[in-house]
């Protein structure tokens, strides 16, 4: 039932998002010749996005809805943390080889790097302040970033409490019993760090491309 619920959430997310933002082709194009990112310094001044409350409402509703559903699933989650007996019965040979690599990896530096990448990725929209082409549109771009965060976070939370997938380290003897019996030991799929970092990186790249469609290779 939980897997069916996740499928429905993904389906409706795509349906609502298809009605949201669109590129702005309604205004005449003016040329700015002082852009270091575009070929020959020629840049289109107008905002590439046509944003309005009506267009953003589906995004906002989807993000809030997904987060709300995730919180409901968390509060009604019937999976209890692992007991010592359950941990002793786990067999590493029964999980796929792709995940098996992570069983024996306990690297604090990797954990710290993962956190750095996450927070750096989420801070990428602040770059819009530093560019005179995007600075004037920081409010709508900030709203779009919020939508990215809520939708990605909502999908991540839903998947974690629908699948209750065991983290690979639970199978390892090198990790503490406290870590293995913690509630989040069953919340492996999918990674919130990976999802948010990827989402904000793609969002950033898409915005830069849309503001600089004539972008040259390299930056002066």
Residue pairs with C-beta under 8 A, 6 or more apart in sequence:
2 73
2 161
2 162
2 163
3 162
3 163
5 69
5 158
5 162
6 158
6 159
6 162
6 163
9 66
9 69
9 155
9 158
10 155
12 62
13 62
13 66
13 151
13 155
16 58
16 59
16 61
16 62
17 58
17 59
17 62
17 151
19 55
19 58
20 55
20 56
20 58
20 59
21 49
21 50
21 51
21 55
21 56
21 59
21 144
22 49
22 50
22 55
23 48
23 49
23 50
23 210
24 46
24 47
24 48
24 49
24 50
25 50
26 50
27 46
28 46
29 44
29 45
29 46
30 44
30 45
30 46
31 42
31 43
31 44
31 45
32 42
32 43
32 44
32 45
32 133
33 40
33 41
33 42
33 43
34 41
34 43
35 41
35 42
35 43
35 133
35 212
36 219
36 220
37 43
37 208
37 212
37 215
37 216
37 219
38 212
38 214
38 215
38 216
39 214
39 215
39 216
42 214
43 133
43 211
43 212
43 214
44 211
44 213
44 214
45 133
47 136
47 137
47 140
48 210
48 211
48 213
49 137
49 140
49 144
49 210
51 140
51 143
51 144
56 143
56 147
59 144
59 147
59 151
60 147
60 150
62 151
62 154
63 146
63 147
63 149
63 150
63 151
63 153
63 154
64 150
65 154
66 150
66 151
66 153
66 154
66 155
66 157
66 158
67 150
67 153
67 154
67 157
68 154
69 154
69 158
70 153
70 154
70 156
70 157
70 158
70 160
70 161
71 157
73 157
73 158
73 161
73 162
74 157
74 161
77 161
77 164
79 164
79 186
81 181
81 182
81 183
81 185
81 186
82 166
82 170
82 180
82 181
82 185
82 186
83 181
84 177
84 181
87 170
87 177
87 180
87 181
90 166
90 170
90 171
91 171
92 100
92 103
92 171
92 172
95 103
95 168
95 171
99 168
100 168
102 168
102 169
103 168
103 169
103 171
103 172
104 172
104 174
105 169
106 169
106 172
106 174
106 175
114 193
115 193
117 193
117 197
118 193
118 196
118 197
121 196
121 197
121 198
121 199
121 200
121 201
122 149
122 196
122 197
122 200
124 200
124 201
124 203
124 204
125 141
125 142
125 145
125 200
125 203
125 204
127 134
127 204
128 134
128 135
128 137
128 138
128 141
128 142
128 207
129 135
129 138
131 211
133 211
133 212
134 141
134 207
134 211
141 207
144 203
144 207
145 200
145 203
148 199
148 200
148 203
149 196
149 199
149 200
152 195
152 196
152 199
153 192
153 196
155 195
156 190
156 191
156 192
156 195
156 196
157 192
159 189
159 190
160 187
160 188
160 189
160 190
160 192
161 187
163 189
164 186
164 187
165 186
165 187
165 188
165 189
166 185
166 186
166 188
167 184
167 185
167 186
167 187
167 188
168 188
169 175
169 179
169 180
169 185
170 180
170 185
179 185
208 215
209 215
